[in-house]
Amino acid sequence: MKSDEKAAFLRQPGSRETVTVIEAVGIFAQDIPPIVIMKGEKHPYGWYHGEMPSHWTTAVSPNGWTDAYLGLQWLVRNFEPHTRPEDLSEY
């Protein structure tokens, strides 16, 4: 590993926060909206209003990481509706 690559993994001083993004692209190039998970206990709309596309899903968790509940919410709200076949007799 090069020295500049190692630097990317070093702790940096400052006020950085963890943000997790779950994203995917469908096999037929469907645009599947991501979920952006921010650290927090409450979900103030003003955090991101006007900064992200309106069709993206946002959520909060105590540490900014995903968990089973948030992963399932992304599958149900974002992935499944955007990858559902038009003809329901298809897989």
MMTF fields as JSON, N, C-alpha, C and O atoms, coordinates in Angstrom:
{
  "mmtfVersion": "1.0.0",
  "mmtfProducer": "UNKNOWN",
  "numBonds": 363,
  "numAtoms": 364,
  "numGroups": 91,
  "numChains": 1,
  "numModels": 1,
  "chainsPerModel": [1],
  "groupsPerChain": [91],
  "chainIdList": ["A"],
  "bondAtomList": [4, 2, 8, 6, 12, 10, 16, 14, 20, 18, 24, 22, 28, 26, 32, 30, 36, 34, 40, 38, 44, 42, 48, 46, 52, 50, 56, 54, 60, 58, 64, 62, 68, 66, 72, 70, 76, 74, 80, 78, 84, 82, 88, 86, 92, 90, 96, 94, 100, 98, 104, 102, 108, 106, 112, 110, 116, 114, 120, 118, 124, 122, 128, 126, 132, 130, 136, 134, 140, 138, 144, 142, 148, 146, 152, 150, 156, 154, 160, 158, 164, 162, 168, 166, 172, 170, 176, 174, 180, 178, 184, 182, 188, 186, 192, 190, 196, 194, 200, 198, 204, 202, 208, 206, 212, 210, 216, 214, 220, 218, 224, 222, 228, 226, 232, 230, 236, 234, 240, 238, 244, 242, 248, 246, 252, 250, 256, 254, 260, 258, 264, 262, 268, 266, 272, 270, 276, 274, 280, 278, 284, 282, 288, 286, 292, 290, 296, 294, 300, 298, 304, 302, 308, 306, 312, 310, 316, 314, 320, 318, 324, 322, 328, 326, 332, 330, 336, 334, 340, 338, 344, 342, 348, 346, 352, 350, 356, 354, 360, 358],
  "bondOrderList": [1, 1, 1, 1, 1, 1, 1, 1, 1, 1, 1, 1, 1, 1, 1, 1, 1, 1, 1, 1, 1, 1, 1, 1, 1, 1, 1, 1, 1, 1, 1, 1, 1, 1, 1, 1, 1, 1, 1, 1, 1, 1, 1, 1, 1, 1, 1, 1, 1, 1, 1, 1, 1, 1, 1, 1, 1, 1, 1, 1, 1, 1, 1, 1, 1, 1, 1, 1, 1, 1, 1, 1, 1, 1, 1, 1, 1, 1, 1, 1, 1, 1, 1, 1, 1, 1, 1, 1, 1, 1],
  "groupList": [{"groupName": "MET", "atomNameList": ["N", "CA", "C", "O"], "elementList": ["N", "C", "C", "O"], "formalChargeList": [0, 0, 0, 0], "bondAtomList": [1, 0, 2, 1, 3, 2], "bondOrderList": [1, 1, 2], "singleLetterCode": "M", "chemCompType": "L-PEPTIDE LINKING"}, {"groupName": "LYS", "atomNameList": ["N", "CA", "C", "O"], "elementList": ["N", "C", "C", "O"], "formalChargeList": [0, 0, 0, 0], "bondAtomList": [1, 0, 2, 1, 3, 2], "bondOrderList": [1, 1, 2], "singleLetterCode": "K", "chemCompType": "L-PEPTIDE LINKING"}, {"groupName": "SER", "atomNameList": ["N", "CA", "C", "O"], "elementList": ["N", "C", "C", "O"], "formalChargeList": [0, 0, 0, 0], "bondAtomList": [1, 0, 2, 1, 3, 2], "bondOrderList": [1, 1, 2], "singleLetterCode": "S", "chemCompType": "L-PEPTIDE LINKING"}, {"groupName": "ASP", "atomNameList": ["N", "CA", "C", "O"], "elementList": ["N", "C", "C", "O"], "formalChargeList": [0, 0, 0, 0], "bondAtomList": [1, 0, 2, 1, 3, 2], "bondOrderList": [1, 1, 2], "singleLetterCode": "D", "chemCompType": "L-PEPTIDE LINKING"}, {"groupName": "GLU", "atomNameList": ["N", "CA", "C", "O"], "elementList": ["N", "C", "C", "O"], "formalChargeList": [0, 0, 0, 0], "bondAtomList": [1, 0, 2, 1, 3, 2], "bondOrderList": [1, 1, 2], "singleLetterCode": "E", "chemCompType": "L-PEPTIDE LINKING"}, {"groupName": "ALA", "atomNameList": ["N", "CA", "C", "O"], "elementList": ["N", "C", "C", "O"], "formalChargeList": [0, 0, 0, 0], "bondAtomList": [1, 0, 2, 1, 3, 2], "bondOrderList": [1, 1, 2], "singleLetterCode": "A", "chemCompType": "L-PEPTIDE LINKING"}, {"groupName": "PHE", "atomNameList": ["N", "CA", "C", "O"], "elementList": ["N", "C", "C", "O"], "formalChargeList": [0, 0, 0, 0], "bondAtomList": [1, 0, 2, 1, 3, 2], "bondOrderList": [1, 1, 2], "singleLetterCode": "F", "chemCompType": "L-PEPTIDE LINKING"}, {"groupName": "LEU", "atomNameList": ["N", "CA", "C", "O"], "elementList": ["N", "C", "C", "O"], "formalChargeList": [0, 0, 0, 0], "bondAtomList": [1, 0, 2, 1, 3, 2], "bondOrderList": [1, 1, 2], "singleLetterCode": "L", "chemCompType": "L-PEPTIDE LINKING"}, {"groupName": "ARG", "atomNameList": ["N", "CA", "C", "O"], "elementList": ["N", "C", "C", "O"], "formalChargeList": [0, 0, 0, 0], "bondAtomList": [1, 0, 2, 1, 3, 2], "bondOrderList": [1, 1, 2], "singleLetterCode": "R", "chemCompType": "L-PEPTIDE LINKING"}, {"groupName": "GLN", "atomNameList": ["N", "CA", "C", "O"], "elementList": ["N", "C", "C", "O"], "formalChargeList": [0, 0, 0, 0], "bondAtomList": [1, 0, 2, 1, 3, 2], "bondOrderList": [1, 1, 2], "singleLetterCode": "Q", "chemCompType": "L-PEPTIDE LINKING"}, {"groupName": "PRO", "atomNameList": ["N", "CA", "C", "O"], "elementList": ["N", "C", "C", "O"], "formalChargeList": [0, 0, 0, 0], "bondAtomList": [1, 0, 2, 1, 3, 2], "bondOrderList": [1, 1, 2], "singleLetterCode": "P", "chemCompType": "L-PEPTIDE LINKING"}, {"groupName": "GLY", "atomNameList": ["N", "CA", "C", "O"], "elementList": ["N", "C", "C", "O"], "formalChargeList": [0, 0, 0, 0], "bondAtomList": [1, 0, 2, 1, 3, 2], "bondOrderList": [1, 1, 2], "singleLetterCode": "G", "chemCompType": "PEPTIDE LINKING"}, {"groupName": "THR", "atomNameList": ["N", "CA", "C", "O"], "elementList": ["N", "C", "C", "O"], "formalChargeList": [0, 0, 0, 0], "bondAtomList": [1, 0, 2, 1, 3, 2], "bondOrderList": [1, 1, 2], "singleLetterCode": "T", "chemCompType": "L-PEPTIDE LINKING"}, {"groupName": "VAL", "atomNameList": ["N", "CA", "C", "O"], "elementList": ["N", "C", "C", "O"], "formalChargeList": [0, 0, 0, 0], "bondAtomList": [1, 0, 2, 1, 3, 2], "bondOrderList": [1, 1, 2], "singleLetterCode": "V", "chemCompType": "L-PEPTIDE LINKING"}, {"groupName": "ILE", "atomNameList": ["N", "CA", "C", "O"], "elementList": ["N", "C", "C", "O"], "formalChargeList": [0, 0, 0, 0], "bondAtomList": [1, 0, 2, 1, 3, 2], "bondOrderList": [1, 1, 2], "singleLetterCode": "I", "chemCompType": "L-PEPTIDE LINKING"}, {"groupName": "HIS", "atomNameList": ["N", "CA", "C", "O"], "elementList": ["N", "C", "C", "O"], "formalChargeList": [0, 0, 0, 0], "bondAtomList": [1, 0, 2, 1, 3, 2], "bondOrderList": [1, 1, 2], "singleLetterCode": "H", "chemCompType": "L-PEPTIDE LINKING"}, {"groupName": "TYR", "atomNameList": ["N", "CA", "C", "O"], "elementList": ["N", "C", "C", "O"], "formalChargeList": [0, 0, 0, 0], "bondAtomList": [1, 0, 2, 1, 3, 2], "bondOrderList": [1, 1, 2], "singleLetterCode": "Y", "chemCompType": "L-PEPTIDE LINKING"}, {"groupName": "TRP", "atomNameList": ["N", "CA", "C", "O"], "elementList": ["N", "C", "C", "O"], "formalChargeList": [0, 0, 0, 0], "bondAtomList": [1, 0, 2, 1, 3, 2], "bondOrderList": [1, 1, 2], "singleLetterCode": "W", "chemCompType": "L-PEPTIDE LINKING"}, {"groupName": "ASN", "atomNameList": ["N", "CA", "C", "O"], "elementList": ["N", "C", "C", "O"], "formalChargeList": [0, 0, 0, 0], "bondAtomList": [1, 0, 2, 1, 3, 2], "bondOrderList": [1, 1, 2], "singleLetterCode": "N", "chemCompType": "L-PEPTIDE LINKING"}],
  "groupTypeList": [0, 1, 2, 3, 4, 1, 5, 5, 6, 7, 8, 9, 10, 11, 2, 8, 4, 12, 13, 12, 13, 14, 4, 5, 13, 11, 14, 6, 5, 9, 3, 14, 10, 10, 14, 13, 14, 0, 1, 11, 4, 1, 15, 10, 16, 11, 17, 16, 15, 11, 4, 0, 10, 2, 15, 17, 12, 12, 5, 13, 2, 10, 18, 11, 17, 12, 3, 5, 16, 7, 11, 7, 9, 17, 7, 13, 8, 18, 6, 4, 10, 15, 12, 8, 10, 4, 3, 7, 2, 4, 16],
  "groupIdList": [1, 2, 3, 4, 5, 6, 7, 8, 9, 10, 11, 12, 13, 14, 15, 16, 17, 18, 19, 20, 21, 22, 23, 24, 25, 26, 27, 28, 29, 30, 31, 32, 33, 34, 35, 36, 37, 38, 39, 40, 41, 42, 43, 44, 45, 46, 47, 48, 49, 50, 51, 52, 53, 54, 55, 56, 57, 58, 59, 60, 61, 62, 63, 64, 65, 66, 67, 68, 69, 70, 71, 72, 73, 74, 75, 76, 77, 78, 79, 80, 81, 82, 83, 84, 85, 86, 87, 88, 89, 90, 91],
  "secStructList": [7, 7, 2, 2, 2, 2, 2, 6, 6, 1, 7, 7, 7, 1, 7, 7, 7, 7, 3, 3, 3, 3, 3, 3, 3, 7, 6, 6, 7, 7, 3, 3, 3, 3, 3, 3, 3, 3, 3, 7, 1, 1, 7, 7, 4, 4, 4, 6, 6, 6, 6, 1, 7, 6, 6, 1, 3, 3, 3, 3, 3, 1, 1, 1, 7, 7, 7, 2, 2, 2, 2, 2, 2, 2, 0, 0, 0, 0, 0, 2, 2, 2, 2, 7, 7, 1, 1, 6, 6, 7, 7],
  "xCoordList": [0.845, 0.0, 0.898, 1.852, 0.582, 1.361, 1.084, 0.053, 2.016, 1.862, 0.622, -0.027, 0.274, -0.918, -2.198, -3.215, -2.157, -3.306, -3.459, -4.579, -2.33, -2.387, -2.972, -3.713, -2.651, -3.137, -4.656, -5.253, -5.284, -6.742, -7.411, -8.571, -6.691, -7.267, -6.849, -7.268, -6.044, -5.62, -6.706, -7.463, -6.77, -7.714, -7.295, -6.109, -8.272, -8.032, -8.69, -9.787, -8.034, -8.685, -9.819, -9.811, -10.764, -11.84, -13.197, -13.32, -14.198, -15.576, -16.253, -17.312, -15.66, -16.25, -17.263, -17.113, -18.281, -19.298, -19.418, -19.16, -19.809, -20.015, -21.356, -22.379, -21.34, -22.55, -22.452, -21.415, -23.509, -23.551, -24.53, -25.599, -24.167, -25.05, -25.211, -24.226, -26.456, -26.744, -27.255, -28.232, -26.582, -26.969, -26.792, -26.065, -27.46, -27.368, -27.846, -28.496, -27.515, -28.017, -28.642, -28.038, -29.849, -30.528, -29.865, -29.13, -30.122, -29.512, -29.908, -29.167, -31.055, -31.495, -31.277, -31.993, -30.293, -29.873, -30.961, -31.065, -31.772, -32.764, -32.041, -31.019, -32.582, -32.053, -32.717, -33.858, -32.01, -32.548, -32.078, -30.876, -32.995, -32.583, -31.855, -32.248, -30.808, -30.08, -30.782, -31.719, -30.308, -30.683, -29.415, -28.368, -29.505, -28.383, -28.673, -29.677, -27.793, -27.987, -27.0, -25.785, -27.551, -26.733, -26.771, -27.712, -25.744, -25.681, -26.646, -26.658, -27.454, -28.367, -29.491, -29.631, -30.286, -31.448, -32.747, -33.76, -32.708, -33.883, -33.537, -32.367, -34.545, -34.374, -34.819, -35.87, -34.037, -34.434, -34.361, -33.32, -35.475, -35.56, -34.55, -34.055, -34.239, -33.324, -31.895, -31.122, -31.514, -30.152, -29.799, -28.669, -30.741, -30.427, -31.358, -31.162, -32.359, -33.317, -32.581, -31.817, -32.819, -32.18, -30.786, -30.207, -30.235, -28.88, -28.865, -27.872, -29.951, -30.033, -31.246, -32.222, -31.193, -32.378, -33.563, -33.386, -34.742, -35.917, -36.331, -37.027, -35.923, -36.331, -35.403, -35.672, -34.324, -33.456, -34.132, -34.879, -33.864, -34.381, -33.302, -32.118, -33.707, -32.76, -33.225, -34.415, -32.27, -32.576, -31.477, -30.436, -31.709, -30.694, -30.514, -31.428, -29.327, -29.038, -28.082, -27.446, -27.972, -27.122, -25.669, -25.017, -25.149, -23.741, -23.538, -22.396, -24.607, -24.483, -24.289, -24.037, -24.404, -24.235, -25.6, -26.616, -25.603, -26.827, -27.05, -26.137, -28.249, -28.579, -29.623, -30.002, -30.082, -31.028, -32.315, -32.857, -32.806, -34.049, -33.888, -34.719, -32.834, -32.634, -32.343, -32.782, -31.609, -31.361, -32.652, -32.859, -33.524, -34.816, -35.683, -36.372, -35.657, -36.426, -35.982, -36.815, -34.676, -34.182, -34.662, -35.079, -34.607, -35.082, -36.559, -36.96, -37.366, -38.819, -39.197, -40.021, -38.604, -39.018, -38.315, -38.89, -37.099, -36.321, -36.041, -36.368, -35.444, -34.991, -36.155, -36.236, -37.044, -38.116, -39.019, -39.287, -39.499, -40.37, -39.685, -40.345, -38.385, -37.678, -37.137, -36.656, -37.213, -36.763, -37.917, -37.709, -39.116, -40.298, -40.554, -40.535, -40.794, -41.075, -42.409, -43.343, -42.488, -43.739, -44.816, -45.982, -44.419, -45.327, -45.165, -44.139, -46.15, -46.031, -45.969, -45.726, -46.183, -46.039, -44.565, -44.216, -43.703, -42.273, -41.66, -42.268, -40.456, -39.743, -39.341, -38.723],
  "yCoordList": [-1.166, 0.0, 1.24, 1.328, 2.183, 3.409, 4.309, 4.18, 5.221, 6.086, 6.974, 7.228, 7.457, 8.293, 7.473, 8.014, 6.178, 5.314, 5.067, 5.017, 4.911, 4.715, 5.932, 5.797, 7.115, 8.35, 8.444, 9.095, 7.811, 7.854, 7.154, 7.431, 6.247, 5.479, 5.994, 5.432, 7.035, 7.586, 8.483, 9.113, 8.533, 9.444, 10.866, 11.195, 11.695, 13.103, 13.947, 13.624, 15.023, 15.914, 16.676, 16.849, 17.116, 17.91, 17.406, 16.536, 17.953, 17.638, 16.777, 17.139, 15.664, 14.766, 13.849, 13.492, 13.479, 12.567, 11.402, 11.552, 10.252, 9.078, 9.177, 9.485, 8.914, 8.841, 7.558, 7.282, 6.782, 5.546, 5.719, 6.305, 5.212, 5.259, 3.838, 3.149, 3.406, 2.115, 2.442, 3.173, 1.89, 2.183, 0.951, 0.023, 0.956, -0.15, 0.321, 1.36, -0.455, -0.24, -1.555, -2.616, -1.486, -2.689, -3.299, -2.622, -4.562, -5.289, -4.683, -4.807, -4.038, -3.384, -1.88, -1.108, -1.471, -0.075, 0.783, 1.975, 0.177, 0.954, 1.908, 1.561, 3.088, 4.072, 3.823, 4.231, 3.161, 2.826, 3.89, 4.019, 4.652, 5.707, 5.143, 4.102, 5.815, 5.347, 5.774, 6.572, 5.224, 5.717, 6.288, 5.642, 7.482, 8.149, 8.125, 8.676, 7.487, 7.323, 8.225, 8.073, 9.17, 10.127, 9.825, 9.209, 10.263, 10.075, 11.035, 12.228, 10.514, 11.366, 10.576, 9.373, 11.273, 10.663, 11.163, 10.465, 12.373, 12.953, 13.256, 13.262, 13.503, 13.642, 15.023, 15.144, 16.081, 17.427, 17.582, 17.346, 17.978, 18.137, 19.161, 19.025, 20.166, 21.226, 20.785, 21.518, 19.599, 19.09, 18.975, 19.262, 18.564, 18.203, 18.826, 18.621, 19.574, 20.178, 21.002, 21.91, 20.677, 21.381, 20.884, 21.296, 20.007, 19.494, 18.14, 17.784, 17.378, 16.039, 15.961, 16.684, 15.09, 14.874, 14.433, 13.675, 14.887, 14.627, 13.156, 12.742, 12.357, 10.948, 10.06, 8.868, 10.612, 9.841, 9.692, 10.569, 8.574, 8.328, 8.709, 8.46, 9.31, 9.657, 9.029, 8.793, 8.765, 8.171, 8.553, 9.076, 8.292, 8.519, 7.246, 6.429, 7.093, 6.024, 6.599, 7.623, 5.963, 6.514, 6.733, 7.645, 5.904, 6.035, 6.359, 6.459, 6.522, 6.822, 5.593, 5.705, 4.421, 3.165, 2.573, 2.973, 1.609, 0.892, -0.194, -0.555, -0.699, -1.852, -2.67, -2.308, -3.756, -4.634, -3.897, -4.097, -3.054, -2.33, -1.366, -1.361, -0.554, 0.42, -0.265, 0.209, -1.371, -2.136, -2.669, -2.617, -3.186, -3.693, -2.554, -2.73, -1.397, -0.252, 0.15, 0.47, 0.135, 0.463, -0.572, -0.21, -1.858, -2.895, -2.719, -2.83, -2.446, -2.332, -1.044, -1.071, 0.085, 1.384, 1.771, 2.487, 1.317, 1.776, 0.661, 0.791, -0.425, -1.465, -2.192, -2.242, -2.746, -3.571, -2.795, -3.293, -1.611, -0.899, -0.524, -0.46, -0.279, 0.142, -1.029, -0.832, -2.233, -3.406, -4.363, -5.416, -4.004, -4.833, -4.917, -3.889, -6.122, -6.228, -5.581, -5.584, -5.03, -4.434, -5.496, -5.267, -6.656, -7.78, -8.641, -9.303, -8.643, -9.346, -10.86, -11.553, -11.399, -12.845, -13.226, -14.405, -12.23, -12.479, -12.586, -12.181, -13.131, -13.187, -11.818, -11.653],
  "zCoordList": [0.0, 0.0, 0.0, 0.773, -0.867, -0.964, 0.238, 0.897, 0.514, 1.683, 1.585, 2.6, 0.371, 0.245, 0.441, 0.878, 0.124, 0.371, 1.868, 2.377, 2.583, 4.027, 4.714, 5.688, 4.221, 4.834, 4.797, 5.654, 3.827, 3.719, 4.895, 5.2, 5.56, 6.655, 8.032, 9.043, 8.094, 9.366, 9.936, 9.197, 11.263, 11.912, 11.639, 11.64, 11.409, 11.121, 12.203, 12.659, 12.617, 13.574, 12.886, 11.668, 13.658, 13.079, 13.495, 14.358, 12.883, 13.263, 12.203, 11.69, 11.881, 10.887, 11.563, 12.732, 10.823, 11.314, 10.337, 9.142, 10.851, 10.019, 9.301, 9.912, 8.008, 7.199, 6.389, 5.786, 6.371, 5.599, 4.444, 4.614, 3.279, 2.117, 1.597, 1.329, 1.458, 0.822, -0.572, -0.734, -1.574, -2.949, -3.819, -3.465, -4.954, -5.905, -7.264, -7.386, -8.282, -9.638, -10.067, -9.912, -10.606, -11.045, -12.268, -12.986, -12.502, -13.617, -14.964, -15.939, -15.023, -16.255, -16.179, -16.818, -15.4, -15.218, -14.582, -14.871, -13.717, -12.994, -12.041, -11.449, -11.908, -10.976, -9.62, -9.401, -8.723, -7.407, -6.423, -6.192, -5.839, -4.923, -3.701, -3.174, -3.252, -2.072, -0.788, -0.804, 0.314, 1.636, 2.256, 2.239, 2.795, 3.448, 4.942, 5.394, 5.706, 7.146, 7.878, 7.756, 8.641, 9.372, 10.863, 11.362, 11.557, 13.0, 13.673, 13.369, 14.586, 15.327, 15.962, 15.743, 16.753, 17.388, 16.772, 16.782, 16.238, 15.602, 14.162, 13.779, 13.379, 11.94, 11.475, 10.845, 11.772, 11.34, 9.826, 9.213, 9.237, 7.785, 7.273, 6.154, 8.056, 7.638, 7.41, 6.792, 7.893, 7.699, 6.225, 5.829, 5.43, 4.051, 3.025, 1.827, 3.449, 2.52, 1.46, 1.788, 0.198, -0.903, -1.231, -2.236, -0.404, -0.625, -1.319, -1.953, -1.208, -1.795, -2.709, -2.51, -3.708, -4.535, -3.68, -2.726, -4.004, -3.18, -3.148, -2.22, -4.136, -4.153, -3.319, -3.173, -2.771, -1.885, -0.531, -0.098, 0.132, 1.467, 2.469, 2.239, 3.575, 4.628, 5.931, 6.135, 6.806, 8.106, 9.078, 8.678, 10.352, 11.379, 12.184, 12.3, 12.735, 13.682, 14.727, 14.477, 15.881, 16.941, 16.532, 17.041, 15.614, 15.228, 13.744, 13.295, 12.984, 11.56, 10.702, 9.502, 11.301, 10.566, 10.254, 10.823, 9.336, 9.037, 10.081, 10.824, 10.125, 10.951, 10.19, 9.077, 10.777, 10.084, 9.727, 8.64, 10.62, 10.363, 9.188, 8.28, 9.19, 8.118, 6.785, 5.737, 6.816, 5.597, 5.005, 3.792, 5.872, 5.41, 4.869, 3.863, 5.521, 5.039, 3.637, 2.789, 3.391, 2.05, 1.032, -0.068, 1.391, 0.472, 0.146, -1.013, 1.163, 0.979, 0.254, -0.66, 0.651, 0.108, -1.187, -2.007, -1.383, -2.529, -3.533, -4.713, -3.074, -3.999, -4.669, -5.896, -3.873, -4.438, -5.392, -6.485, -5.043, -5.982, -7.303, -8.34, -7.275, -8.488, -9.308, -10.424, -8.767, -9.52, -9.824, -10.426, -9.416, -9.663, -11.164, -11.841, -11.708, -13.139, -13.492, -12.691, -14.693, -15.143, -15.306, -14.982, -15.81, -15.952, -14.7, -14.541, -13.819, -12.54, -12.681, -11.693, -13.89, -14.071, -14.255, -14.193, -14.48, -14.592, -13.209, -12.219, -13.143, -11.878, -11.455, -10.403]
}
